[in-house]
Amino acid sequence: MAQHFATVDDYIASFPPDVQEVLQRVRETIHAAVPDAPEKIRYDIAAVMVGPTRAIHFAGWKKHVGLYPVPPLEGELEQEIAPYRAAKDSANFLYAQPIPYDLIARVAAAIAARYR
């Protein structure tokens, strides 16, 4: 059964320390790209709201951190995110590889611009 969390802090704290560090940095990266955006738990994972009903979700998994939804992006940004796409609307970043926080920031900014 899935755990239910009251806050994003509670969600992040439920992971091992090394994953907590990655999730916290992803969280900070999204917030830097989308200042003053509220956050909440949606679908039992962390979300940063980019509109009244739209959000950038991030989740920790056994081998990766996921970013959802990641719609088709424009030009070069789509080419950069393509190697991380796990499905049409998601991106997975393996813990075993360097996490491209700068790319996550640019993707978050592009998603926010689309929905704001």
Phi, psi and omega per residue, in radians:
M1 nan 2.398 -3.124
A2 -1.202 2.502 3.058
Q3 -1.351 2.627 3.077
H4 -1.990 2.343 -3.062
F5 -2.090 2.525 3.127
A6 -1.450 -0.593 -3.062
T7 -2.415 2.884 3.060
V8 -1.136 -0.631 3.070
D9 -1.013 -0.779 3.114
D10 -1.090 -0.729 3.128
Y11 -1.050 -0.906 -3.111
I12 -1.088 -0.691 -3.123
A13 -1.139 -0.283 -3.114
S14 -1.379 -0.081 -3.092
F15 -1.784 2.825 3.038
P16 -1.062 2.722 -3.056
P17 -0.925 -0.712 -3.112
D18 -1.161 -0.636 3.101
V19 -1.292 -0.643 3.077
Q20 -0.965 -0.743 3.140
E21 -1.059 -0.764 3.130
V22 -1.143 -0.841 -3.124
L23 -1.070 -0.723 3.124
Q24 -1.114 -0.697 3.140
R25 -1.220 -0.667 3.053
V26 -1.068 -0.783 3.103
R27 -0.986 -0.881 -3.140
E28 -1.099 -0.651 3.132
T29 -1.122 -0.785 3.122
I30 -1.115 -0.780 -3.141
H31 -1.125 -0.589 3.085
A32 -1.164 -0.598 3.138
A33 -1.409 -0.459 -3.099
V34 -2.264 1.294 -3.059
P35 -1.065 2.556 3.060
D36 1.133 0.270 3.102
A37 -1.396 2.318 3.094
P38 -1.252 2.758 3.084
E39 -2.198 2.751 3.122
K40 -2.811 3.040 3.013
I41 -1.675 2.195 3.059
R42 -2.334 2.386 -3.127
Y43 0.978 0.546 3.132
D44 1.120 0.372 3.028
I45 -2.328 2.973 -3.098
A46 -1.323 2.521 3.130
A47 -2.519 2.476 3.004
V48 -1.967 2.106 -3.045
M49 -1.332 2.334 3.117
V50 -2.104 0.240 3.106
G51 3.120 3.124 -3.103
P52 -1.052 -0.603 -3.117
T53 -2.215 0.013 -3.098
R54 -1.847 2.533 -3.117
A55 -2.593 2.754 2.922
I56 -1.803 2.009 -3.139
H57 -1.679 2.554 2.998
F58 -2.391 2.486 -3.033
A59 -2.514 2.503 3.058
G60 -1.632 2.423 3.104
W61 -2.293 3.141 -3.063
K62 -1.010 -0.775 -3.051
K63 -2.056 -0.064 -3.066
H64 -2.700 2.889 2.932
V65 -1.862 2.355 -3.128
G66 -1.899 2.617 3.097
L67 -2.159 2.259 -3.035
Y68 -2.532 2.673 -0.513
P69 -1.325 2.600 3.052
V70 -2.034 1.667 -3.111
P71 -1.210 2.949 3.048
P72 -0.964 2.348 -3.086
L73 -1.922 2.945 -3.078
E74 -1.445 2.389 2.916
G75 0.804 -2.139 -3.025
E76 -1.079 -0.598 3.136
L77 -1.101 -0.690 3.089
E78 -1.129 -0.688 3.115
Q79 -1.109 -0.659 -3.139
E80 -1.231 -0.636 -3.103
I81 -1.446 -0.345 -3.059
A82 -0.886 -0.769 -3.130
P83 -1.124 -0.309 -3.115
Y84 -1.718 -0.124 -3.112
R85 -1.169 2.249 3.088
A86 -1.811 -0.378 3.122
A87 -2.734 3.113 -3.095
K88 -0.931 -0.641 -3.027
D89 -2.203 0.477 3.100
S90 -2.454 2.769 3.088
A91 -2.330 2.366 3.130
N92 -2.062 2.345 3.139
F93 -2.090 1.964 -3.080
L94 -1.200 2.383 3.092
Y95 -1.102 -0.512 -3.089
A96 -1.259 -0.167 3.128
Q97 -2.069 2.746 3.087
P98 -1.038 2.310 3.128
I99 -1.377 2.202 -3.124
P100 -1.451 1.336 -3.075
Y101 -1.051 -0.604 3.113
D102 -1.121 -0.672 3.087
L103 -1.166 -0.750 3.108
I104 -1.031 -0.709 3.119
A105 -1.088 -0.790 -3.113
R106 -1.197 -0.625 3.078
V107 -1.155 -0.785 3.124
A108 -1.051 -0.762 3.123
A109 -1.102 -0.703 3.131
A110 -1.160 -0.722 3.117
I111 -1.138 -0.782 3.132
A112 -1.064 -0.754 3.140
A113 -1.084 -0.625 -3.134
R114 -1.154 -0.654 -3.000
Y115 -1.791 -0.056 -3.140
R116 -1.685 nan nan
